[in-house]
Amino acid sequence: MINDMKEAQQKVIENYVDSYNAFDTSGMIKNLHEDVIFENYTSGKVDLRTDGKEAFAQQSEIAKQYFSHRKQTIKSWQFDDAQVTIQIDYEGILAIDLPNGMKSGETLKLQGKSIFEFKDGKIYRIRDSS
């Protein structure tokens, strides 16, 4: 039973990451809970939060404009009672100039993690940090 739950959660997360990499918002939100909470942490501080599936989808559409290519690669998995943590390598090619001085066409590389919490078999909370 526990292995079935882990396999189901892993499949949902893999679909989410694959959809993210393909710029497919509808695929990303397919397995999100209606009340999903998304938080992005940079240097330990929340710099973006959305509440609800619709707000997540809107932010996803905005974020697609920032990159001409993006790819999250899952490096490791950790399954706990209440959450699943993945370590990721991230690479994106900028489609726009950023305020930090990075220019369109430059490659952004990061390492980070995403923590997923589930409710009713769907992703209820996502916490990304890099």
WOURLIN-V122253 format. One record per residue. N is the residue number from 1. RES is the residue in one small letter. PHI is phi in whole degrees, 0 to 359 (999 if undefined). Layout:
BEGIN
N_RES_PHI / N_RES_PHI
END
This chain:
BEGIN
1_m_999 / 2_i_296 / 3_n_297 / 4_d_298 / 5_m_295 / 6_k_299 / 7_e_297 / 8_a_295 / 9_q_296 / 10_q_298 / 11_k_297 / 12_v_297 / 13_i_292 / 14_e_299 / 15_n_298 / 16_y_299 / 17_v_294 / 18_d_300 / 19_s_293 / 20_y_302 / 21_n_299 / 22_a_268 / 23_f_59 / 24_d_256 / 25_t_299 / 26_s_298 / 27_g_292 / 28_m_296 / 29_i_272 / 30_k_308 / 31_n_250 / 32_l_267 / 33_h_292 / 34_e_304 / 35_d_259 / 36_v_304 / 37_i_246 / 38_f_242 / 39_e_226 / 40_n_248 / 41_y_249 / 42_t_235 / 43_s_52 / 44_g_81 / 45_k_242 / 46_v_289 / 47_d_247 / 48_l_203 / 49_r_217 / 50_t_234 / 51_d_236 / 52_g_99 / 53_k_297 / 54_e_294 / 55_a_295 / 56_f_298 / 57_a_298 / 58_q_298 / 59_q_295 / 60_s_299 / 61_e_296 / 62_i_296 / 63_a_296 / 64_k_299 / 65_q_288 / 66_y_282 / 67_f_229 / 68_s_270 / 69_h_209 / 70_r_207 / 71_k_208 / 72_q_259 / 73_t_244 / 74_i_283 / 75_k_262 / 76_s_202 / 77_w_236 / 78_q_223 / 79_f_257 / 80_d_242 / 81_d_304 / 82_a_255 / 83_q_204 / 84_v_235 / 85_t_245 / 86_i_242 / 87_q_266 / 88_i_230 / 89_d_256 / 90_y_236 / 91_e_221 / 92_g_218 / 93_i_256 / 94_l_292 / 95_a_259 / 96_i_222 / 97_d_284 / 98_l_255 / 99_p_300 / 100_n_281 / 101_g_102 / 102_m_291 / 103_k_249 / 104_s_307 / 105_g_95 / 106_e_282 / 107_t_260 / 108_l_256 / 109_k_236 / 110_l_219 / 111_q_241 / 112_g_196 / 113_k_214 / 114_s_234 / 115_i_247 / 116_f_247 / 117_e_243 / 118_f_245 / 119_k_214 / 120_d_56 / 121_g_79 / 122_k_240 / 123_i_290 / 124_y_257 / 125_r_212 / 126_i_232 / 127_r_237 / 128_d_261 / 129_s_215 / 130_s_217
END
